[in-house]
Amino acid sequence: MAYCKNQPNLFRCQQVTQLGFPILFIAVPLVYYPDLYAFTLLPKRLLIQIVLTIIALFWILDWHGNFSLSFRDTRFKLPISTYLLFSTIALSQSVNPVVGLVNLAHQLTFAFLFFLVLNNIKEKTIPSLIRISSGVGILVSTIGILEAQGIDTELLPISSGRPSATFGYRNFAASYLIMNIPLALALWIRSRDLKDLCLGTISTGTMIVFLVYTRSRGAWIGLAGSTLIVTLLVIYAKWRWKTTLNLPKFPFPLRPRVLASIPVMILSLFLSMSPVKISFHDSQAIDEKKIDFLEALTSVVNPGADRGRLLMWHHTLKIVSDNFLFGVGPGNWRYVYPRYDRGDMLTPNSAPERPHNEILWIASEIGLLGLGSYLWILYVAATTVVRILRNPKKPENRLFAIAFGTSLLAMLGHGLLSFPRELAETSFLFWTGLGILARLDASAIDPFKKLPKKS
């Protein structure tokens, strides 16, 4: 079946497959449909599923047409398969099987994304994807900054809590930003021409301003913690393993690059210190204690700053102890939790749907076996970053590993206080990041290659 071979280059299967991932990097953060209840989650997830199906179809057609498809082996294969297995088994414990199936489909979608990224993204396209993500970061951040400055126009997207750009709520926007900022910063660090230098600088600056405006303290902690940990790792690697990042020395060495970025840094600092002015009637107001940046920063240590999370975590631990093997079913925490609440969080105006801690959330819904397999995935991701730092196939892969490693770790840090794993845009960046790390680390395997005969 030579369908793909006989078409013009524009329509050949490999070109179509490669085009799908840039489309996702552009469209996933931007798409939403205001007439739905979950007006950002459902359209973004549906878009991902449609594009992944198209990528998989053309990948199979290319395989069938020229028989040159190769599968890449990866150390992620077993932990991801185990995680999906326990998630599927946990479905049998669900009080609401429909919600369980929807939640399981969410996890399967992004595991599918991982394997498509691993087998279809080429190393040479990674910088282009980072450029696209940085450009989209500028666009959504500009929208968020306009919202934060009280500029009211019908052109701005609908929101439940501004400033949120196209993400529906300010905390959701913050989750996306902390995963995208490390990528834009990597673009700035590796810039070899004026275009990349300007794009990386402006993207990093605008996203940091928007992140500050979201007043999401958990996101700040996640990004700061991940940056600190990865910085210490890089220092250790440079000292112990003599690791170098192969940074460009011409035409943009580090010192001129910093000097050229100072105006953007000053402007970003000035905007960040400005108070948030939300004038929209259709949006939940920011807590009065967070309107000023410094007050929001110091409010972390104020009494009640946890917003009841400690009580939810205490009750969730009881759920885990009662259902430690297979949990209560994917997405079913919300149906079981009321029996344990004892009036602490359930009120006429409040009904929590998740415990705002993803480790406890996973343990309660798919059990300790499922949590163990998820931690196994994270362990493989961490060791993959270390392996690339120590002995990459290409020196520049080290910077990509640092960027995506920081991005993933930022999401995990925020996940200790929130639920970015439920969101389509952050799950997209998380599993794409895992796939790229695996791609940088993997070796190609041709399942149809004939082994030499033994004499």
Salt bridges, closest charged atoms under 4 A:
ASP73 OD1 - LYS77 NZ 3.13
GLU123 OE1 - LYS394 NZ 3.70
GLU123 OE2 - ARG439 NH1 3.49
GLU147 OE2 - ARG162 NH1 2.36
ASP196 OD1 - ARG131 NE 2.82
ASP282 OD2 - ARG162 NH2 3.43
ASP287 OD2 - ARG307 NH2 2.64
ASP322 OD1 - LYS318 NZ 3.86
ASP344 OD2 - HIS315 NE2 2.67
GLU353 OE1 - ARG334 NH1 3.91
GLU353 OE1 - ARG354 NH2 3.70
GLU396 OE1 - ARG190 NH2 3.12
GLU422 OE2 - ARG354 NH2 2.71
ASP441 OD2 - ARG75 NE 3.60
ASP441 OD1 - ARG387 NE 3.13
